[in-house]
Amino acid sequence: MLKNSTILITGGTGSFGHKFVPMVLEKYNPKKVIIYSRDEMKQWEMAKLFNGDERVRFFIGDVRDRDRMYRALDGVDYVVHAAATKIVPTAEYNPFECVKTNVMGAMNLIDACIDKGVKRVVALSTDKASSPINLYGATKLTSDKLFVAGNSYAGGHDTRFAVVRYGNVMGSRGSVIPFFMSIRDKGVLPITDERMTRFMISLEEGVELVWHAFEDMEGGEIYVKKIPSMKVTDLAKVVAPAARQEVVGIRPGEKLHEQMISPEDSYYTYEYSEHFKILPTINNWGSCEHRIKNGKKVAEGFEYSSDNNTQWMSDEALAEWIEYNRDKIGAI
């Protein structure tokens, strides 16, 4: 599907973009991959990694800028929407700015994609959009709803929108593994709560979920990858077995466990071999056979949370992953 196509990724200089671009170039050999983002220095640094590859282009712009989005999307076939204001405390203290990027930016992108004839759009979501308790999560839930409804909003246009949702990305900049690794020599690791659990997904798995969404989507689906969980205390033990763990308390806006499918979503959620799919509640799309395909409806009240998961990552598996990815952890 993506072969010989033009793909644009918003926020493309982030962790996801750094993994998506080389993977998509190798697997699909697209005609062009456009990195759309607002940080010129990050673009400058990323461009060095693809020096001489004429398929990779860079476009300075902000999803808040509607006119710039229209220019950037000229001739684009597929879009991955990764741009977001996503640091929880930053969103709490700068709520207007968070809304401008995560909500207004989504609206700009939806309008521009429809008007410019983009074929398919996949937006990246987060576990925090499920039963949100902080502003970041609330804006991402709003964004998810906008992209789902965008399929109806498109009217007679052929543009389709879908969402992929996953939790803690292993080794990404600002996440728990590189944080613990950066301070382990101090001999003490801060633990917010001994009961805390997190989903564990690699960037490669996140990219593959986006590819699956492009291939499978009819429009309006939210894809949730089946991934293992881990207790934060066990994670800390693997990263720094000699360090003492000090309980410091949950931070404002932080959840004890990650949730990706709420009990309220269970009425429209279907299970597949490697993922779940939350179908839209509008326009009777939740009972659409083309969207359900071979899925099996989950039980009423089903919840996909990091504490009630049936898959758990072992200490050995995490240690092996860290050793293999040591040079990349926290780099992007």
C-alpha positions as CSV (number, residue, x, y, z in Angstrom):
1,M,0.0,0.0,0.0
2,L,2.7,2.5,1.0
3,K,5.0,1.5,-1.9
4,N,5.8,4.4,-4.2
5,S,3.6,6.7,-2.2
6,T,4.1,10.1,-0.5
7,I,3.9,10.0,3.3
8,L,3.9,12.9,5.7
9,I,4.5,12.5,9.4
10,T,3.7,15.4,11.7
11,G,6.0,15.8,14.7
12,G,8.3,13.6,12.7
13,T,11.5,14.5,14.6
14,G,10.3,12.7,17.7
15,S,11.0,9.2,18.9
16,F,8.3,7.7,16.7
17,G,9.5,9.5,13.6
18,H,13.1,8.4,14.1
19,K,12.0,4.8,14.1
20,F,9.2,5.1,11.5
21,V,11.2,6.7,8.7
22,P,14.0,4.2,8.4
23,M,11.6,1.3,8.8
24,V,9.2,2.5,6.1
25,L,12.0,3.4,3.7
26,E,13.4,-0.2,4.0
27,K,10.1,-2.1,3.9
28,Y,8.0,0.0,1.4
29,N,10.4,2.2,-0.5
30,P,8.0,5.1,-0.7
31,K,8.5,7.9,-3.3
32,K,8.8,10.5,-0.6
33,V,8.7,10.8,3.2
34,I,8.0,14.3,4.5
35,I,9.0,15.2,8.1
36,Y,6.7,18.1,9.2
37,S,7.7,19.7,12.5
38,R,8.5,23.1,14.0
39,D,12.0,22.5,15.5
40,E,14.6,23.4,12.9
41,M,17.5,22.1,15.0
42,K,15.9,18.7,15.4
43,Q,15.3,18.6,11.7
44,W,18.9,19.6,11.1
45,E,20.2,16.8,13.3
46,M,17.7,14.2,11.8
47,A,18.6,15.2,8.2
48,K,22.2,14.1,8.8
49,L,21.0,10.6,9.3
50,F,19.5,10.5,5.9
51,N,22.1,12.5,4.0
52,G,21.9,11.8,0.3
53,D,18.5,10.0,0.4
54,E,16.3,12.1,-1.9
55,R,13.2,10.3,-0.6
56,V,13.4,12.1,2.8
57,R,12.2,15.7,2.8
58,F,11.9,18.2,5.7
59,F,9.2,20.8,6.1
60,I,9.2,23.4,8.8
61,G,5.7,24.0,10.1
62,D,3.3,23.8,13.0
63,V,0.0,21.9,13.1
64,R,-1.5,25.1,14.6
65,D,-0.8,26.8,11.2
66,R,-3.7,25.8,9.0
67,D,-2.3,27.5,5.8
68,R,1.1,25.8,6.3
69,M,-0.6,22.4,6.7
70,Y,-2.4,22.9,3.4
71,R,0.9,23.7,1.6
72,A,2.7,20.7,3.2
73,L,-0.1,18.2,2.2
74,D,0.0,19.0,-1.5
75,G,0.4,15.6,-3.3
76,V,0.5,13.6,0.0
77,D,-1.1,10.1,0.0
78,Y,-0.8,9.0,3.6
79,V,-0.3,10.9,6.9
80,V,0.9,9.8,10.4
81,H,-0.1,12.3,13.0
82,A,2.5,12.2,15.8
83,A,2.7,15.9,16.7
84,A,1.5,16.6,20.3
85,T,2.2,18.5,23.5
86,K,2.5,15.4,25.6
87,I,4.4,16.1,28.9
88,V,1.8,15.9,31.6
89,P,3.1,18.7,33.9
90,T,3.7,21.0,30.8
91,A,0.1,20.6,29.8
92,E,-1.2,21.3,33.3
93,Y,0.7,24.5,33.5
94,N,0.2,25.6,29.9
95,P,-3.3,24.4,29.2
96,F,-4.1,26.9,26.4
97,E,-1.0,25.8,24.5
98,C,-1.8,22.2,24.9
99,V,-5.3,22.7,23.5
100,K,-4.0,24.7,20.6
101,T,-1.7,21.9,19.5
102,N,-3.6,18.7,20.4
103,V,-7.1,19.9,19.6
104,M,-6.9,22.8,17.2
105,G,-4.0,21.2,15.5
106,A,-6.0,18.0,15.0
107,M,-8.9,20.0,13.5
108,N,-6.5,21.8,11.1
109,L,-5.0,18.5,10.0
110,I,-8.4,16.9,9.4
111,D,-9.7,19.8,7.3
112,A,-6.4,20.0,5.3
113,C,-6.3,16.2,4.6
114,I,-9.9,16.2,3.4
115,D,-9.5,19.2,1.2
116,K,-6.1,18.0,-0.2
117,G,-7.3,14.5,-1.0
118,V,-5.1,12.5,1.4
119,K,-6.1,8.8,1.2
120,R,-5.6,7.7,4.8
121,V,-4.6,9.2,8.1
122,V,-3.5,7.4,11.2
123,A,-3.3,9.5,14.4
124,L,-1.2,8.4,17.4
125,S,-3.0,8.3,20.7
126,T,-2.1,7.4,24.3
127,D,-3.3,5.3,27.2
128,K,-4.0,8.7,28.9
129,A,-6.9,9.3,26.5
130,S,-8.8,6.4,28.1
131,S,-10.7,7.7,31.2
132,P,-8.4,10.8,31.3
133,I,-7.5,12.4,34.6
134,N,-5.2,15.1,33.3
135,L,-5.4,17.8,30.6
136,Y,-3.0,16.0,28.2
137,G,-5.2,12.9,28.3
138,A,-8.4,15.0,27.9
139,T,-7.0,16.7,24.8
140,K,-5.9,13.4,23.3
141,L,-9.4,11.9,23.9
142,T,-10.8,15.0,22.2
143,S,-8.3,14.5,19.3
144,D,-9.3,10.8,19.0
145,K,-13.0,11.7,18.8
146,L,-12.2,14.3,16.2
147,F,-10.4,11.8,14.0
148,V,-13.1,9.2,14.4
149,A,-15.8,11.8,13.4
150,G,-13.6,13.0,10.6
151,N,-14.7,10.1,8.6
152,S,-18.3,11.4,8.7
153,Y,-17.1,15.0,8.4
154,A,-15.4,14.1,5.1
155,G,-18.7,13.8,3.4
156,G,-18.2,12.6,-0.2
157,H,-14.5,12.8,0.0
158,D,-12.5,9.5,0.2
159,T,-10.2,10.5,3.1
160,R,-10.2,8.0,5.9
161,F,-9.1,8.5,9.5
162,A,-8.1,6.0,12.2
163,V,-6.3,6.0,15.6
164,V,-3.7,3.8,17.2
165,R,-3.3,3.8,21.0
166,Y,-0.4,2.5,23.1
167,G,1.2,3.2,26.4
168,N,4.8,3.5,27.7
169,V,7.3,3.3,24.8
170,M,10.4,1.5,26.0
171,G,13.5,3.6,25.9
172,S,12.0,6.7,24.3
173,R,13.3,10.1,25.5
174,G,11.8,11.2,28.8
175,S,10.4,7.7,29.6
176,V,11.2,5.7,32.7
177,I,13.9,3.4,31.5
178,P,16.4,6.2,30.4
179,F,15.5,8.2,33.5
180,F,16.4,5.3,35.8
181,M,19.5,4.6,33.8
182,S,20.6,8.3,34.1
183,I,20.4,8.3,37.9
184,R,21.2,4.7,38.9
185,D,24.8,5.5,39.9
186,K,23.4,7.7,42.7
187,G,22.2,4.5,44.4
188,V,18.6,5.6,44.9
189,L,15.7,5.3,42.4
190,P,12.4,7.2,43.1
191,I,9.3,5.0,42.9
192,T,6.0,6.8,42.9
193,D,4.1,3.8,44.2
194,E,5.1,0.2,44.8
195,R,1.9,-1.1,43.1
196,M,2.4,0.9,39.9
197,T,2.4,-1.0,36.6
198,R,3.0,0.1,33.0
199,F,2.5,-1.4,29.6
200,M,5.7,-2.0,27.6
201,I,5.9,-1.5,23.9
202,S,8.8,-1.1,21.6
203,L,8.9,1.6,18.9
204,E,9.1,-1.1,16.3
205,E,5.8,-2.5,17.5
206,G,4.3,1.0,17.4
207,V,5.3,1.5,13.8
208,E,4.0,-2.0,12.8
209,L,0.6,-1.1,14.4
210,V,0.4,2.0,12.3
211,W,1.1,0.0,9.2
212,H,-1.6,-2.5,10.2
213,A,-4.0,0.4,10.6
214,F,-3.3,1.7,7.2
215,E,-4.0,-1.7,5.7
216,D,-7.0,-2.7,7.7
217,M,-9.0,0.6,8.4
218,E,-12.4,1.4,7.0
219,G,-12.4,4.6,9.0
220,G,-13.0,5.5,12.6
221,E,-11.3,2.5,14.3
222,I,-9.1,2.8,17.4
223,Y,-6.4,0.1,17.3
224,V,-4.9,-1.1,20.6
225,K,-1.8,-3.4,20.5
226,K,-1.7,-6.4,22.8
227,I,1.5,-5.8,24.8
228,P,3.0,-7.0,28.1
229,S,2.9,-5.2,31.4
230,M,5.5,-4.8,34.1
231,K,5.6,-3.5,37.7
232,V,7.7,-0.4,38.0
233,T,9.5,-1.9,41.0
234,D,10.6,-4.8,38.9
235,L,11.7,-2.5,36.1
236,A,13.8,-0.5,38.5
237,K,15.4,-3.8,39.8
238,V,16.5,-4.8,36.3
239,V,17.9,-1.3,35.5
240,A,19.7,-0.9,38.8
241,P,19.7,-4.1,40.9
242,A,22.0,-2.5,43.6
243,A,20.0,0.7,44.0
244,R,17.7,1.4,46.8
245,Q,14.1,2.1,45.9
246,E,12.5,5.1,47.6
247,V,8.7,5.7,47.4
248,V,8.0,9.3,46.6
249,G,4.3,9.3,45.9
250,I,2.2,9.7,42.7
251,R,2.7,13.0,40.9
252,P,-0.3,15.2,39.9
253,G,-2.1,13.8,37.0
254,E,-0.4,10.4,37.1
255,K,-2.3,7.1,37.2
256,L,-1.4,4.1,39.3
257,H,-2.0,1.8,36.2
258,E,-2.2,2.5,32.5
259,Q,-5.6,1.9,30.8
260,M,-6.1,1.6,27.1
261,I,-9.6,0.3,26.9
262,S,-12.2,1.3,29.5
263,P,-15.2,-0.7,30.6
264,E,-17.4,1.9,28.8
265,D,-15.5,1.1,25.5
266,S,-16.2,-2.7,25.9
267,Y,-19.6,-2.4,24.1
268,Y,-17.9,-1.6,20.9
269,T,-14.5,-3.4,21.3
270,Y,-13.4,-6.5,19.3
271,E,-10.5,-8.8,19.9
272,Y,-8.0,-10.1,17.3
273,S,-4.9,-12.2,17.6
274,E,-2.5,-9.4,18.2
275,H,-4.6,-6.3,18.9
276,F,-8.0,-4.9,20.0
277,K,-10.2,-2.6,17.9
278,I,-12.5,0.0,19.4
279,L,-15.2,0.8,16.8
280,P,-17.0,4.1,16.5
281,T,-20.2,4.7,18.4
282,I,-21.6,7.0,15.7
283,N,-23.5,6.2,12.5
284,N,-24.0,2.5,13.5
285,W,-20.3,1.9,12.6
286,G,-19.9,-0.1,15.8
287,S,-21.9,-3.0,14.1
288,C,-20.4,-2.6,10.7
289,E,-19.2,-6.0,9.4
290,H,-16.5,-4.4,7.2
291,R,-15.0,-2.9,10.4
292,I,-15.5,-6.0,12.6
293,K,-14.1,-8.5,10.0
294,N,-13.0,-11.6,12.0
295,G,-13.0,-9.9,15.4
296,K,-14.6,-11.4,18.5
297,K,-16.6,-9.1,20.7
298,V,-15.1,-8.7,24.2
299,A,-17.2,-9.3,27.3
300,E,-19.3,-6.5,28.7
301,G,-17.3,-4.5,31.2
302,F,-14.0,-5.6,29.8
303,E,-11.1,-3.4,30.7
304,Y,-7.6,-3.5,29.2
305,S,-5.3,-2.1,31.9
306,S,-1.7,-2.7,32.8
307,D,-2.6,-4.3,36.1
308,N,-5.2,-6.8,34.8
309,N,-3.1,-7.8,31.8
310,T,-2.7,-11.5,30.9
311,Q,0.8,-10.8,29.4
312,W,3.7,-9.8,31.7
313,M,7.3,-9.0,30.7
314,S,9.9,-11.0,32.6
315,D,13.0,-9.5,34.2
316,E,15.1,-11.5,31.8
317,A,13.2,-10.2,28.7
318,L,13.6,-6.6,29.8
319,A,17.3,-7.1,30.6
320,E,17.9,-8.6,27.1
321,W,16.0,-5.7,25.5
322,I,18.1,-3.1,27.4
323,E,21.4,-4.8,26.4
324,Y,20.4,-5.0,22.7
325,N,19.2,-1.4,22.6
326,R,21.7,0.2,25.0
327,D,23.1,2.7,22.6
328,K,19.6,3.9,21.5
329,I,17.9,4.3,24.9
330,G,16.9,7.9,25.5
331,A,18.7,9.1,22.4
332,I,15.4,10.2,20.7
